[in-house]
């Protein structure tokens, strides 16, 4: 099988997984079955790249070293820029359209309606999930997309793939125009982080930028839930 064929097959097997998990978990069957499907999709999302790289590409797994410490600076500046836009955005719209009460009900159902629970969730998603997402969406999905579409095409394709499941999750809670803006933000973030990976061949600048963005998201969430 050629490298392009392997790249296409890898994307076909991986990219739909989080969208299926999110849709079934939030809309298709939001009960025990939905949670099981969502959990399986997460395991598949993070485990598949390792299995593929080791047994299909026949490559040993390597860490993502940072060649130069100064490569972190673009990650910091882009992260601060994205974070600033996230923090400013809620002040540009009428608070009534953000469905604060619905968000609070969802938080109670999900089990993070108390401040300490929220902080634990936010910390895990910010520090751990962001790292795993950089590993999957930049190290694996971007590099496979790059094989198929070239550098610029790989950046755009991987950002689109990264956006899809976020859009499905947003659609379950917000009006279409908010979903559209959210998807645009995620897409821009995906483009930025894939570009950082393209320039440095390391996930760490993108991870730093991603963490800044996630911190801003959870600060906004805190204000909406707890005032």
C-alpha positions as a printed Julia matrix, in Angstrom:
227×3 Matrix{Float64}:
   0.0    0.0    0.0
   1.4    3.42  -0.95
   2.02   6.15   1.6
  -0.9    8.19   0.26
  -3.24   5.2    0.46
  -2.16   4.51   4.03
  -2.68   8.15   4.97
  -6.17   8.2    3.46
  -7.16   4.97   5.18
  -5.83   6.2    8.52
  -7.9    9.37   8.3
 -10.98   7.43   7.23
 -10.69   5.16  10.25
  -9.91   7.89  12.76
 -11.6   11.19  11.9
 -15.28  10.07  12.17
 -14.78   8.51  15.63
 -15.13  11.61  17.85
 -18.09  12.91  15.84
 -19.91   9.59  16.21
 -19.15   9.5   19.93
 -20.3   13.06  20.55
 -23.46  12.72  18.46
 -24.56   9.43  20.05
 -23.67  10.67  23.54
 -25.51  13.99  23.25
 -28.33  13.4   20.78
 -28.61   9.83  19.52
 -28.87   7.98  22.83
 -27.88  10.23  25.75
 -27.96   7.42  28.31
 -25.78   4.46  29.24
 -25.37   3.41  25.61
 -24.43   6.93  24.57
 -21.85   7.18  27.33
 -20.37   3.82  26.35
 -20.13   4.83  22.69
 -18.57   8.16  23.65
 -16.01   6.43  25.87
 -15.14   3.92  23.15
 -14.7    6.75  20.65
 -12.26   8.44  23.03
 -10.24   5.27  23.48
 -10.2    4.78  19.7
  -9.23   8.41  19.07
  -6.21   8.29  21.34
  -5.22   4.65  20.88
  -5.57   4.23  17.12
  -2.66   6.52  16.15
  -0.26   4.55  18.34
  -1.39   1.21  16.94
  -1.31   2.5   13.37
   2.13   4.05  13.72
   3.64   0.95  15.28
   2.06  -1.83  13.21
   1.08  -0.23   9.9
   3.74   2.43   9.43
   6.17   0.08  11.23
   7.78   3.02  13.0
   8.81   3.27  16.61
   7.02   5.96  18.58
   9.15   9.04  19.15
   8.64  11.93  21.48
   7.96  15.32  19.96
  11.16  17.19  20.92
  11.39  20.94  20.9
  14.51  21.77  18.93
  14.78  25.37  20.12
  13.3   26.92  23.25
  12.41  30.06  21.32
   9.94  28.01  19.27
   7.63  28.23  22.28
   7.19  31.99  21.87
   4.83  31.75  18.87
   2.78  29.29  20.9
   2.55  31.74  23.78
   1.67  34.78  21.68
  -0.91  32.98  19.56
  -2.4   31.44  22.68
  -2.71  34.81  24.4
  -4.29  36.28  21.28
  -6.85  33.48  21.01
  -7.54  33.68  24.75
  -8.15  37.42  24.56
 -10.69  36.99  21.76
 -12.49  34.29  23.75
 -12.66  36.45  26.88
 -13.93  39.46  24.93
 -16.55  37.6   22.88
 -19.25  37.19  25.6
 -19.21  40.95  26.22
 -20.14  41.57  22.59
 -23.51  39.8   22.75
 -26.69  40.02  24.82
 -26.27  37.78  27.88
 -29.81  36.41  27.45
 -28.88  34.55  24.26
 -26.16  32.54  25.99
 -28.75  30.26  27.67
 -27.07  30.49  31.06
 -29.83  28.6   32.88
 -29.67  25.74  30.39
 -25.91  25.59  30.81
 -26.35  25.37  34.58
 -28.85  22.53  34.21
 -26.44  20.71  31.93
 -23.64  21.24  34.45
 -25.77  19.73  37.22
 -26.61  16.71  35.05
 -22.95  16.26  34.11
 -21.81  16.47  37.73
 -19.7   19.62  37.73
 -22.11  22.2   39.12
 -19.95  22.89  42.19
 -16.88  25.13  41.92
 -14.4   22.45  43.05
 -15.83  19.92  40.6
 -15.6   22.5   37.84
 -11.98  23.32  38.67
 -11.02  19.63  38.6
 -12.76  19.15  35.25
 -11.23  22.31  33.79
  -7.75  21.36  34.97
  -7.97  17.89  33.45
  -9.31  19.1   30.13
  -6.85  21.98  29.94
  -3.67  20.11  30.85
  -4.33  16.52  29.77
  -6.98  16.62  27.06
  -5.26  19.49  25.23
  -2.03  17.46  25.14
  -3.84  14.4   23.82
  -5.6   16.51  21.18
  -2.3   17.97  20.0
  -0.91  14.46  19.76
  -3.89  13.22  17.72
  -4.89  16.22  15.61
  -1.5   17.73  14.93
   1.06  14.91  15.19
  -1.14  12.29  13.51
  -4.03  13.88  11.61
  -2.06  16.84  10.28
   0.87  14.71   9.14
  -1.47  12.25   7.41
  -3.35  15.17   5.82
  -0.04  16.67   4.73
   0.77  13.48   2.82
  -2.53  13.76   0.94
  -2.94  17.51   0.47
   0.46  19.12   0.94
   1.47  21.58   3.64
  -1.19  24.29   3.22
  -3.87  21.75   2.35
  -2.88  19.66   5.34
  -3.29  22.63   7.66
  -6.77  23.37   6.32
  -7.91  19.74   6.18
  -6.75  18.9    9.7
  -8.44  22.06  11.02
 -11.72  21.06   9.34
 -11.48  17.55  10.79
 -10.74  19.03  14.22
 -13.77  21.31  14.01
 -16.46  18.78  13.09
 -17.01  17.09  16.45
 -16.77  20.42  18.28
 -19.57  21.7   16.06
 -21.75  18.7   16.9
 -21.18  19.31  20.62
 -22.0   23.01  20.31
 -25.15  22.28  18.32
 -26.59  20.35  21.24
 -26.56  23.47  23.44
 -26.6   26.64  21.35
 -28.4   28.43  18.55
 -27.05  28.01  15.01
 -25.31  31.38  14.84
 -23.41  30.69  18.07
 -22.51  27.25  16.72
 -21.22  28.91  13.56
 -19.07  31.38  15.48
 -17.79  28.63  17.74
 -16.87  26.45  14.77
 -15.06  29.38  13.17
 -13.07  29.87  16.35
 -12.18  26.18  16.59
 -11.21  26.12  12.9
  -8.93  29.13  13.33
  -7.38  27.52  16.39
  -6.85  24.29  14.44
  -5.15  26.21  11.63
  -2.89  28.05  14.08
  -1.86  24.9   15.93
  -1.28  22.88  12.77
   0.84  25.73  11.41
   2.88  25.75  14.61
   3.44  22.02  14.2
   4.36  22.49  10.54
   7.0   25.08  11.43
   8.51  23.31  14.44
   7.61  19.63  14.0
   6.82  19.59  17.7
   3.48  19.51  19.5
   4.69  21.72  22.37
   4.2   25.2   20.86
   0.68  24.23  19.8
   0.05  22.71  23.22
   1.05  25.94  24.96
  -1.25  27.93  22.67
  -4.05  25.37  23.15
  -3.75  25.56  26.95
  -4.08  29.36  26.86
  -7.23  29.04  24.75
  -8.75  26.37  27.0
  -8.06  28.42  30.13
  -9.99  31.3   28.56
 -12.88  28.99  27.64
 -13.17  27.74  31.22
 -12.91  31.26  32.63
 -15.91  32.2   30.49
 -17.67  29.02  31.61
 -16.99  29.89  35.24
 -18.53  33.33  34.83
 -21.61  31.89  33.14
 -22.12  29.16  35.74
 -21.09  30.86  38.96
 -21.29  34.56  38.15
